[in-house]
Amino acid sequence: MTDLYPNPPHPNQPPYPNLPPQPWPGSAPKKKAGLKWALAGLAAVVVVALVATAGFFVFRGDSGDDSSKVSPEEAGLTQEPATPLGASLATKRGKPIWTLPKGEIGISDKTIVGGTEKYALSGGISVRGNIATLGVIDAETGAELRKVELARGVRTAIFKECATARSGQVAACELDETVFIVDLDAGRVVGRIAKAAAPVAASDGFWADGKTSSEPLAAEVVSIGADGRERWRSASDSVIPVVAGSGVVPVDTERGDKDPMTTEFKRDTDGKVVEVAESGSSRLWAPFVGGFALGSDRTEEGVTTIYDLNGTKLSTTEPGWMPVEMPGYTTEYPTSPSLPVVERSVEKGSETSIASLNPRTGRPLWTRAMPVKDRRATEVVGIGTAIMAVDMLDAPNYQVLVADAYLGGYESVAGAKRGPKLLATDGKHVLLGTEESEKEQTVTAYSADGGGPLWSYMTESYFAPQTYGGKVYVGGSRLI
């Protein structure tokens, strides 16, 4: 796109300088590497790798070298966590910090359905009157600060998860294909968006799945502001892969009988088309904090171009690197990662390289090998400054890579039957959750110092661990 936007730039755009696109000058010779996870503020680099054993994972030291590693300081990058960093994970947690009292509805306990750094959110639907209410809870003490009535006579029986805006002040909850926008500080509903469902956070405000067409293949995306107003809607001729935390969304459009279908990347704040690309199954895209990556194709000759949220081209990668895709329309992981994450085949059918890129240059801050059969099956998610890439092809025997987006790290988990879940990071440790059985949930902390688990905590609950605002909940209890 050549349009440089007379309208204001995106409000959440990180301060990337307006540099011309940076070509990849050539990568260093590849050396097989183990996990390097450099602790912030420390000169020493510790290398660790992860394997599954008896329900836990063990970090092993490795003297491998990664000559392509570049520190954030050397790259001139300021770390931008995708979600808030959590409290220190260095100390073992022996019991929940707090647990909510029994729910008034008489059929189940209260559960946490969302949250921010400041608040936890509990949702409930009363048996009498089918009244849906949202409890705003002090995340530190577990005390309910206020209760917000969302709707009466609701038809749904389950209170779904609520998304929260990046500001941490506003939540979006869906009931009966209506999205309710709640000011958490004021404790009141500030907007109701009809014919909308499955809200997730955008870079600014929220995305939602539009519900205005009865056509089975039709799709529509809705952009909602933090003020509770619908900003714009856009229909697509195919499924719209909305990713939580993204500042843009791809919308496919047919421009005529003779013209191929094109994909317009529309900005969350105003619907501005910031980039146009030819559609097709060979194209890939992936958002990150402050921008998005767009791949040309899946071949070895394909390249990935990095854009900011205003559509300015920042850089282009070396041939062969493609964006790692992300799951859409889910609050399971609150947002896309801090930096662009890309992959390319090393040995066909056996190994893929994963890298985190400097958006300004298109060059990797680090690269790690991941044994996967088909890189197209890989998905990546972000928590804090950490990322987790998962090979979905061999489920339930997942291959998993966990790393810090800026500092690196490598682990390959074979035979993780239920798939570990990245829950939190404090910048020096990570917390993984696993479902041991239908009613046993375990969270385990690991340190970059290597070795086995730092500590582990198991709770009997049918609810899987969830992460909101840098904190971890199971059912109606806060664990971290």
LUMDRENFI-91872 format. One record per residue (C-alpha): residue number from 1; chain; x, y, z. Coordinates in Angstrom, 2 decimals, always signed. Layout:
<recs>
REC   n chain      c1      c2      c3
REC NUM     A       X       Y       Z
...
</recs>
This chain:
<recs>
REC   n chain      c1      c2      c3
REC   1     A   +0.00   +0.00   +0.00
REC   2     A   +1.29   +3.50   -0.80
REC   3     A   -1.35   +5.39   +1.20
REC   4     A   +0.36   +6.91   +4.25
REC   5     A   -2.91   +7.67   +6.03
REC   6     A   -4.02  +11.25   +6.53
REC   7     A   -6.02   +9.95   +9.52
REC   8     A   -4.30   +9.54  +12.93
REC   9     A   -1.94   +6.57  +13.39
REC  10     A   -2.93   +3.59  +15.49
REC  11     A   -3.00   +4.57  +19.19
REC  12     A   -1.20   +1.38  +20.34
REC  13     A   +1.60   +1.47  +17.79
REC  14     A   +4.99   +0.81  +19.47
REC  15     A   +7.67   +3.35  +18.57
REC  16     A   +9.21   +1.64  +15.54
REC  17     A  +11.14   +4.28  +13.61
REC  18     A   +9.96   +4.98  +10.05
REC  19     A  +12.81   +3.07   +8.39
REC  20     A  +12.87   +1.83   +4.80
REC  21     A  +12.40   -1.96   +4.44
REC  22     A  +15.50   -3.79   +5.66
REC  23     A  +16.68   -6.66   +3.42
REC  24     A  +18.04   -9.77   +5.05
REC  25     A  +21.83   -9.57   +4.60
REC  26     A  +22.35  -13.31   +4.86
REC  27     A  +22.06  -15.64   +7.79
REC  28     A  +24.95  -17.10   +9.74
REC  29     A  +25.85  -20.75   +9.18
REC  30     A  +23.39  -22.96  +11.03
REC  31     A  +24.63  -24.65  +14.17
REC  32     A  +22.42  -27.05  +16.04
REC  33     A  +21.43  -25.46  +19.32
REC  34     A  +19.80  -26.39  +22.57
REC  35     A  +17.77  -23.96  +24.67
REC  36     A  +19.36  -20.65  +25.55
REC  37     A  +17.32  -18.53  +27.88
REC  38     A  +19.25  -15.43  +28.90
REC  39     A  +18.04  -13.99  +32.19
REC  40     A  +17.29  -10.28  +31.99
REC  41     A  +20.03   -8.26  +33.64
REC  42     A  +22.48  -11.17  +33.83
REC  43     A  +25.51  -11.70  +31.65
REC  44     A  +25.45  -15.49  +31.88
REC  45     A  +23.40  -17.48  +29.40
REC  46     A  +21.84  -20.75  +30.54
REC  47     A  +20.83  -23.34  +27.97
REC  48     A  +18.04  -25.77  +28.75
REC  49     A  +15.91  -28.32  +26.94
REC  50     A  +12.63  -29.94  +27.99
REC  51     A  +11.50  -33.55  +27.92
REC  52     A   +8.44  -35.27  +29.35
REC  53     A   +8.81  -37.56  +32.35
REC  54     A   +6.21  -38.90  +34.79
REC  55     A   +3.80  -36.05  +34.16
REC  56     A   +6.47  -33.35  +34.56
REC  57     A   +9.07  -31.83  +32.27
REC  58     A  +12.80  -31.63  +32.95
REC  59     A  +15.10  -28.89  +31.67
REC  60     A  +18.49  -30.24  +30.61
REC  61     A  +21.67  -28.20  +30.21
REC  62     A  +23.15  -28.07  +26.72
REC  63     A  +26.37  -26.44  +25.56
REC  64     A  +25.08  -25.84  +22.05
REC  65     A  +25.73  -22.46  +20.46
REC  66     A  +23.39  -20.20  +18.52
REC  67     A  +25.47  -17.73  +16.54
REC  68     A  +22.38  -15.90  +15.30
REC  69     A  +21.26  -14.83  +18.80
REC  70     A  +20.90  -11.06  +19.26
REC  71     A  +19.95   -9.42  +22.56
REC  72     A  +17.00   -6.99  +22.65
REC  73     A  +19.41   -4.23  +23.68
REC  74     A  +21.64   -4.91  +20.68
REC  75     A  +18.59   -4.89  +18.43
REC  76     A  +17.36   -1.61  +19.92
REC  77     A  +14.05   -3.13  +21.03
REC  78     A  +11.95   -2.21  +24.05
REC  79     A  +10.22   -5.26  +25.46
REC  80     A   +6.43   -5.11  +25.00
REC  81     A   +4.67   -7.92  +26.90
REC  82     A   +1.69   -9.35  +25.05
REC  83     A   -0.11   -9.66  +28.40
REC  84     A   +0.88   -8.44  +31.87
REC  85     A   +3.85  -10.20  +33.44
REC  86     A   +2.87  -12.28  +36.44
REC  87     A   +4.04  -12.21  +40.02
REC  88     A   +7.32  -13.94  +40.86
REC  89     A   +7.18  -17.69  +40.28
REC  90     A  +10.32  -18.39  +42.31
REC  91     A   +8.38  -19.31  +45.46
REC  92     A   +6.21  -22.39  +45.71
REC  93     A   +2.49  -21.85  +46.12
REC  94     A   +1.10  -24.42  +48.57
REC  95     A   -2.55  -23.46  +48.41
REC  96     A   -4.87  -21.07  +46.56
REC  97     A   -4.45  -17.38  +47.37
REC  98     A   -8.23  -17.15  +47.71
REC  99     A  -11.39  -19.02  +46.77
REC 100     A  -14.78  -17.51  +46.00
REC 101     A  -17.74  -18.44  +48.20
REC 102     A  -20.50  -20.70  +46.92
REC 103     A  -22.61  -19.18  +44.17
REC 104     A  -26.11  -18.00  +44.87
REC 105     A  -27.56  -19.86  +41.88
REC 106     A  -27.67  -23.11  +43.86
REC 107     A  -26.35  -25.41  +41.15
REC 108     A  -22.61  -24.76  +41.10
REC 109     A  -19.79  -22.75  +42.63
REC 110     A  -18.81  -19.41  +41.20
REC 111     A  -16.09  -19.54  +38.56
REC 112     A  -13.69  -16.97  +37.16
REC 113     A  -14.58  -16.05  +33.57
REC 114     A  -12.03  -13.31  +32.89
REC 115     A   -9.78  -10.75  +34.49
REC 116     A   -7.16   -8.03  +34.38
REC 117     A   -4.15   -7.15  +36.54
REC 118     A   -6.54   -5.39  +38.93
REC 119     A   -9.75   -7.43  +38.73
REC 120     A  -11.00  -11.00  +38.48
REC 121     A  -14.43  -11.49  +36.88
REC 122     A  -17.03  -14.03  +37.95
REC 123     A  -20.12  -14.77  +35.91
REC 124     A  -23.42  -16.26  +36.95
REC 125     A  -26.95  -16.81  +35.64
REC 126     A  -29.70  -17.11  +38.24
REC 127     A  -32.27  -19.90  +38.05
REC 128     A  -35.08  -17.52  +38.94
REC 129     A  -35.50  -14.92  +36.19
REC 130     A  -32.43  -16.08  +34.25
REC 131     A  -30.59  -12.94  +35.31
REC 132     A  -26.97  -12.72  +34.13
REC 133     A  -24.62  -10.82  +36.41
REC 134     A  -20.88  -10.10  +36.30
REC 135     A  -18.99   -9.90  +39.58
REC 136     A  -16.01   -7.52  +39.69
REC 137     A  -13.56   -8.95  +42.22
REC 138     A  -10.39   -7.56  +43.75
REC 139     A   -7.75   -9.82  +42.19
REC 140     A   -5.49   -9.49  +45.23
REC 141     A   -7.99  -10.29  +48.00
REC 142     A  -10.87  -12.11  +46.28
REC 143     A  -13.40   -9.64  +47.70
REC 144     A  -16.30   -8.77  +45.42
REC 145     A  -16.20   -5.03  +44.78
REC 146     A  -19.36   -4.68  +42.72
REC 147     A  -21.94   -6.68  +40.82
REC 148     A  -23.10   -5.67  +37.36
REC 149     A  -26.43   -6.89  +35.97
REC 150     A  -26.03   -7.57  +32.25
REC 151     A  -29.42   -8.92  +31.16
REC 152     A  -32.65  -10.57  +32.32
REC 153     A  -34.44  -13.50  +30.74
REC 154     A  -31.32  -14.79  +29.00
REC 155     A  -31.70  -18.01  +27.04
REC 156     A  -28.19  -19.36  +27.45
REC 157     A  -27.42  -21.56  +30.46
REC 158     A  -23.65  -21.05  +30.49
REC 159     A  -21.78  -17.83  +31.22
REC 160     A  -18.95  -17.78  +28.68
REC 161     A  -15.51  -16.26  +29.16
REC 162     A  -15.23  -12.48  +28.93
REC 163     A  -12.49  -10.69  +27.02
REC 164     A  -10.74   -7.66  +28.50
REC 165     A   -9.31   -4.67  +26.65
REC 166     A   -5.58   -4.02  +26.68
REC 167     A   -6.21   -1.03  +28.97
REC 168     A   -7.57   -3.40  +31.65
REC 169     A  -10.55   -1.16  +32.36
REC 170     A  -13.20   -2.65  +30.08
REC 171     A  -14.58   -6.17  +29.54
REC 172     A  -16.68   -7.69  +26.76
REC 173     A  -19.08  -10.56  +27.59
REC 174     A  -21.47  -12.42  +25.25
REC 175     A  -25.02  -13.48  +26.07
REC 176     A  -27.55  -14.64  +23.46
REC 177     A  -25.49  -13.29  +20.52
REC 178     A  -25.24   -9.86  +22.13
REC 179     A  -21.91   -8.48  +23.36
REC 180     A  -22.07   -6.41  +26.55
REC 181     A  -19.27   -3.89  +27.17
REC 182     A  -18.68   -3.30  +30.88
REC 183     A  -16.69   -0.48  +32.50
REC 184     A  -15.05   -2.42  +35.34
REC 185     A  -14.03   +0.66  +37.34
REC 186     A  -17.51   +2.18  +37.23
REC 187     A  -19.33   -1.15  +37.46
REC 188     A  -21.81   -0.48  +34.68
REC 189     A  -22.71   -1.57  +31.15
REC 190     A  -21.59   +1.08  +28.65
REC 191     A  -22.60   -0.67  +25.44
REC 192     A  -24.66   -3.50  +23.94
REC 193     A  -23.76   -4.77  +20.49
REC 194     A  -26.51   -6.91  +18.95
REC 195     A  -25.84   -9.71  +16.48
REC 196     A  -22.32  -10.26  +17.75
REC 197     A  -20.62  -13.17  +19.52
REC 198     A  -17.28  -14.57  +20.71
REC 199     A  -15.57  -11.28  +21.66
REC 200     A  -11.78  -11.21  +21.96
REC 201     A   -9.41   -8.35  +22.67
REC 202     A   -8.08   -6.32  +19.76
REC 203     A   -5.02   -4.10  +19.97
REC 204     A   -7.52   -1.35  +20.78
REC 205     A  -11.00   -2.41  +21.92
REC 206     A  -12.47   -5.73  +20.79
REC 207     A  -13.19   -8.00  +17.83
REC 208     A  -16.41  -10.02  +17.64
REC 209     A  -17.99  -12.55  +15.29
REC 210     A  -20.85  -10.88  +13.41
REC 211     A  -24.18  -12.70  +13.29
REC 212     A  -26.17  -10.85  +10.62
REC 213     A  -26.24  -13.50   +7.88
REC 214     A  -27.90  -16.89   +7.75
REC 215     A  -25.60  -18.10   +4.95
REC 216     A  -23.54  -21.05   +6.28
REC 217     A  -20.33  -19.98   +4.54
REC 218     A  -20.67  -16.25   +5.14
REC 219     A  -18.50  -14.53   +7.74
REC 220     A  -18.53  -11.12   +9.33
REC 221     A  -16.24   -9.35  +11.76
REC 222     A  -17.31   -6.58  +14.14
REC 223     A  -14.96   -3.99  +15.63
REC 224     A  -16.04   -2.61  +19.01
REC 225     A  -14.49   +0.33  +20.83
REC 226     A  -13.67   +0.39  +24.52
REC 227     A  -16.37   +3.06  +24.82
REC 228     A  -19.00   +0.39  +24.02
REC 229     A  -19.76   +1.58  +20.50
REC 230     A  -19.71   -0.52  +17.36
REC 231     A  -17.00   +0.97  +15.17
REC 232     A  -17.52   -1.00  +11.96
REC 233     A  -18.53   -4.36  +10.46
REC 234     A  -17.16   -6.11   +7.44
REC 235     A  -18.42   -9.19   +5.60
REC 236     A  -16.10  -11.73   +4.00
REC 237     A  -16.50  -14.41   +1.35
REC 238     A  -14.68  -16.90   +3.57
REC 239     A  -13.88  -17.54   +7.23
REC 240     A  -12.26  -14.58   +8.98
REC 241     A   -9.34  -15.74  +11.17
REC 242     A   -9.59  -13.25  +14.03
REC 243     A   -6.68  -13.54  +16.47
REC 244     A   -6.94  -12.10  +19.98
REC 245     A   -4.69   -9.10  +20.51
REC 246     A   -4.34   -8.33  +16.81
REC 247     A   -4.61   -4.78  +15.49
REC 248     A   -5.74   -5.94  +12.03
REC 249     A   -8.05   -8.56  +10.57
REC 250     A   -7.91  -10.16   +7.07
REC 251     A  -11.12   -9.92   +5.04
REC 252     A  -11.44  -11.80   +1.71
REC 253     A  -13.23   -9.99   -1.12
REC 254     A  -14.06  -10.97   -4.70
REC 255     A  -13.38   -8.01   -6.98
REC 256     A  -14.93   -9.38  -10.15
REC 257     A  -15.35  -12.46  -12.33
REC 258     A  -11.90  -12.15  -13.86
REC 259     A  -10.04  -10.83  -10.85
REC 260     A   -8.73  -13.18   -8.16
REC 261     A  -10.05  -12.97   -4.64
REC 262     A   -8.05  -10.50   -2.58
REC 263     A   -7.47  -10.13   +1.13
REC 264     A   -7.81   -6.71   +2.71
REC 265     A   -6.15   -6.21   +6.08
REC 266     A   -8.38   -3.84   +8.03
REC 267     A   -7.32   -1.91  +11.12
REC 268     A   -9.30   -2.35  +14.34
REC 269     A   -9.71   +1.33  +15.23
REC 270     A  -11.33   +2.59  +12.00
REC 271     A  -11.57   -0.20   +9.40
REC 272     A   -8.83   +1.39   +7.31
REC 273     A   -7.37   -1.02   +4.72
REC 274     A   -3.66   -0.99   +5.55
REC 275     A   -2.56   -3.73   +3.11
REC 276     A   -4.03   -5.74   +0.22
REC 277     A   -2.80   -9.20   -0.81
REC 278     A   -3.92  -11.90   -3.19
REC 279     A   -5.88  -14.57   -1.38
REC 280     A   -5.16  -18.26   -1.50
REC 281     A   -4.39  -21.21   +0.70
REC 282     A   -0.66  -20.63   +0.19
REC 283     A   -0.69  -17.26   +1.96
REC 284     A   -0.02  -16.95   +5.67
REC 285     A   -0.32  -14.11   +8.13
REC 286     A   +0.20  -13.65  +11.85
REC 287     A   -0.15  -10.65  +14.18
REC 288     A   +2.15   -9.51  +16.97
REC 289     A   +2.11   -6.58  +19.38
REC 290     A   +2.31   -3.51  +17.16
REC 291     A   +1.99   -5.10  +13.73
REC 292     A   +1.55   -8.18  +11.56
REC 293     A   +3.59  -10.52   +9.36
REC 294     A   +2.45  -11.52   +5.86
REC 295     A   +3.97  -14.50   +4.02
REC 296     A   +4.11  -14.73   +0.25
REC 297     A   +3.80  -18.55   -0.02
REC 298     A   +4.92  -21.79   +1.64
REC 299     A   +7.74  -22.56   -0.77
REC 300     A  +11.44  -22.30   -0.04
REC 301     A  +11.49  -19.13   -2.17
REC 302     A   +8.72  -17.45   -0.16
REC 303     A   +9.45  -14.51   +2.12
REC 304     A   +7.65  -12.82   +5.01
REC 305     A   +7.11   -9.07   +5.14
REC 306     A   +6.65   -7.27   +8.46
REC 307     A   +4.22   -4.34   +8.76
REC 308     A   +3.25   -2.01  +11.58
REC 309     A   -0.38   -1.25  +12.40
REC 310     A   -0.40   +1.70  +10.00
REC 311     A   +0.55   -0.52   +7.06
REC 312     A   +4.13   +0.74   +6.91
REC 313     A   +6.50   -1.96   +5.65
REC 314     A   +9.22   -2.45   +8.25
REC 315     A  +11.29   -5.33   +6.86
REC 316     A  +11.43   -8.52   +4.77
REC 317     A  +12.92  -11.84   +5.78
REC 318     A  +15.32  -14.13   +4.01
REC 319     A  +13.56  -16.62   +1.65
REC 320     A  +11.98  -19.64   +3.30
REC 321     A  +10.65  -18.03   +6.48
REC 322     A   +6.87  -18.13   +6.92
REC 323     A   +4.69  -16.78   +9.77
REC 324     A   +3.55  -19.33  +12.35
REC 325     A   -0.24  -19.34  +12.40
REC 326     A   -2.34  -18.68  +15.49
REC 327     A   -5.67  -20.01  +16.74
REC 328     A   -8.55  -17.60  +16.16
REC 329     A  -11.61  -16.55  +18.14
REC 330     A  -10.46  -17.89  +21.49
REC 331     A   -9.88  -16.42  +24.94
REC 332     A   -7.88  -19.54  +25.83
REC 333     A   -4.77  -17.44  +25.18
REC 334     A   -5.48  -13.75  +25.53
REC 335     A   -3.32  -12.36  +22.76
REC 336     A   -0.82  -12.71  +19.96
REC 337     A   +2.91  -12.72  +20.86
REC 338     A   +5.21   -9.79  +21.50
REC 339     A   +7.21  -10.25  +18.28
REC 340     A   +6.74  -11.92  +14.86
REC 341     A   +7.32  -15.69  +15.09
REC 342     A   +8.31  -17.50  +11.88
REC 343     A   +9.33  -20.99  +10.80
REC 344     A  +11.06  -22.75   +7.92
REC 345     A  +11.87  -26.35   +7.04
REC 346     A  +15.39  -27.53   +7.82
REC 347     A  +15.10  -31.18   +6.92
REC 348     A  +11.97  -32.01   +4.98
REC 349     A   +9.55  -34.07   +7.00
REC 350     A  +11.63  -34.13  +10.17
REC 351     A  +12.67  -30.72  +11.46
REC 352     A  +11.56  -27.09  +11.41
REC 353     A  +13.38  -23.98  +12.62
REC 354     A  +11.42  -21.49  +14.74
REC 355     A  +12.61  -17.88  +15.05
REC 356     A  +11.51  -14.66  +16.72
REC 357     A  +12.17  -11.63  +14.52
REC 358     A  +13.31   -8.09  +15.05
REC 359     A  +10.44   -6.29  +13.27
REC 360     A  +12.71   -3.48  +12.10
REC 361     A  +15.17   -5.71  +10.25
REC 362     A  +13.45   -9.05   +9.58
REC 363     A  +16.40  -10.81  +11.16
REC 364     A  +16.01  -13.36  +13.99
REC 365     A  +16.82  -12.57  +17.58
REC 366     A  +17.21  -16.35  +18.01
REC 367     A  +16.42  -19.60  +16.21
REC 368     A  +15.58  -23.05  +17.57
REC 369     A  +14.99  -26.45  +15.97
REC 370     A  +11.64  -28.18  +16.46
REC 371     A  +11.03  -31.77  +15.31
REC 372     A   +7.73  -31.54  +13.42
REC 373     A   +6.48  -33.43  +10.35
REC 374     A   +4.67  -30.51   +8.70
REC 375     A   +5.24  -26.90   +9.63
REC 376     A   +1.73  -26.03   +8.42
REC 377     A   +0.38  -27.78  +11.53
REC 378     A   +2.22  -25.47  +13.95
REC 379     A   +0.41  -22.81  +15.99
REC 380     A   +1.87  -20.20  +18.33
REC 381     A   +0.42  -18.27  +21.27
REC 382     A   +1.78  -15.55  +23.56
REC 383     A   +1.69  -14.85  +27.29
REC 384     A   +3.69  -11.95  +28.73
REC 385     A   +6.98  -11.99  +26.81
REC 386     A   +6.84  -15.79  +26.44
REC 387     A   +5.60  -17.81  +23.46
REC 388     A   +4.59  -21.43  +23.02
REC 389     A   +4.61  -23.11  +19.61
REC 390     A   +2.67  -26.37  +19.33
REC 391     A   +2.70  -28.91  +16.50
REC 392     A   -0.95  -29.96  +16.24
REC 393     A   -0.43  -32.70  +13.64
REC 394     A   +0.46  -35.50  +16.07
REC 395     A   -2.10  -34.71  +18.77
REC 396     A   -2.35  -35.97  +21.40
REC 397     A   +1.43  -36.58  +21.22
REC 398     A   +2.28  -32.89  +20.95
REC 399     A   +5.62  -31.38  +20.02
REC 400     A   +6.04  -28.14  +21.96
REC 401     A   +8.54  -25.28  +21.96
REC 402     A   +8.55  -22.68  +24.76
REC 403     A  +10.71  -19.55  +24.60
REC 404     A  +10.98  -15.93  +25.61
REC 405     A  +10.17  -13.86  +22.51
REC 406     A  +13.14  -11.56  +23.13
REC 407     A  +15.65  -13.79  +24.92
REC 408     A  +15.12  -17.19  +23.31
REC 409     A  +14.80  -20.63  +24.77
REC 410     A  +14.17  -24.10  +23.44
REC 411     A  +12.29  -27.12  +24.57
REC 412     A  +10.88  -30.00  +22.59
REC 413     A   +8.25  -32.05  +24.39
REC 414     A   +7.46  -35.44  +22.90
REC 415     A   +4.50  -37.45  +24.10
REC 416     A   +2.76  -34.67  +26.05
REC 417     A   -0.55  -36.52  +25.92
REC 418     A   -2.84  -33.71  +26.95
REC 419     A   -0.65  -30.87  +25.78
REC 420     A   +1.00  -28.49  +28.25
REC 421     A   -0.54  -25.04  +28.46
REC 422     A   +1.54  -21.87  +28.86
REC 423     A   -0.03  -19.97  +31.76
REC 424     A   +2.33  -17.27  +33.00
REC 425     A   +5.82  -15.84  +33.05
REC 426     A   +7.57  -13.39  +35.35
REC 427     A  +10.40  -12.87  +32.86
REC 428     A  +12.68  -15.38  +34.60
REC 429     A  +10.41  -18.42  +35.00
REC 430     A   +7.50  -19.96  +33.16
REC 431     A   +4.39  -21.70  +34.46
REC 432     A   +2.88  -24.61  +32.55
REC 433     A   -0.48  -26.22  +33.19
REC 434     A   -1.42  -29.82  +32.47
REC 435     A   -4.64  -31.77  +32.83
REC 436     A   -3.67  -34.95  +34.65
REC 437     A   -7.16  -36.43  +34.50
REC 438     A  -10.74  -35.28  +34.11
REC 439     A  -10.70  -33.73  +37.58
REC 440     A   -7.01  -33.24  +38.39
REC 441     A   -5.23  -30.08  +37.28
REC 442     A   -1.51  -29.38  +37.78
REC 443     A   +0.49  -26.18  +37.41
REC 444     A   +4.28  -26.42  +37.41
REC 445     A   +6.92  -23.67  +37.50
REC 446     A  +10.29  -23.96  +35.77
REC 447     A  +13.38  -21.81  +36.14
REC 448     A  +15.90  -20.84  +33.48
REC 449     A  +18.58  -22.21  +35.82
REC 450     A  +17.78  -25.67  +34.47
REC 451     A  +16.95  -28.96  +36.14
REC 452     A  +13.54  -30.34  +37.00
REC 453     A  +10.41  -28.52  +38.11
REC 454     A  +10.96  -25.61  +40.49
REC 455     A   +7.66  -26.44  +42.19
REC 456     A   +4.32  -27.97  +41.33
REC 457     A   +0.78  -27.70  +42.64
REC 458     A   -2.13  -30.04  +41.90
REC 459     A   -5.77  -29.29  +42.57
REC 460     A   -8.88  -31.40  +42.16
REC 461     A  -11.13  -29.52  +39.78
REC 462     A  -13.06  -30.14  +36.60
REC 463     A  -11.97  -26.69  +35.45
REC 464     A   -8.70  -26.34  +33.55
REC 465     A   -6.27  -23.61  +34.69
REC 466     A   -6.96  -20.25  +33.03
REC 467     A   -4.79  -17.15  +32.78
REC 468     A   -6.07  -13.58  +32.96
REC 469     A   -4.08  -10.42  +33.58
REC 470     A   -0.90  -12.29  +34.50
REC 471     A   -2.73  -14.34  +37.15
REC 472     A   -3.81  -18.00  +37.11
REC 473     A   -7.20  -19.35  +38.19
REC 474     A   -8.82  -22.75  +38.51
REC 475     A  -12.60  -22.66  +38.85
REC 476     A  -13.33  -20.09  +41.56
REC 477     A   -9.81  -20.03  +43.04
REC 478     A   -6.79  -17.88  +42.31
REC 479     A   -3.62  -20.00  +42.32
REC 480     A   -0.97  -17.47  +41.16
</recs>
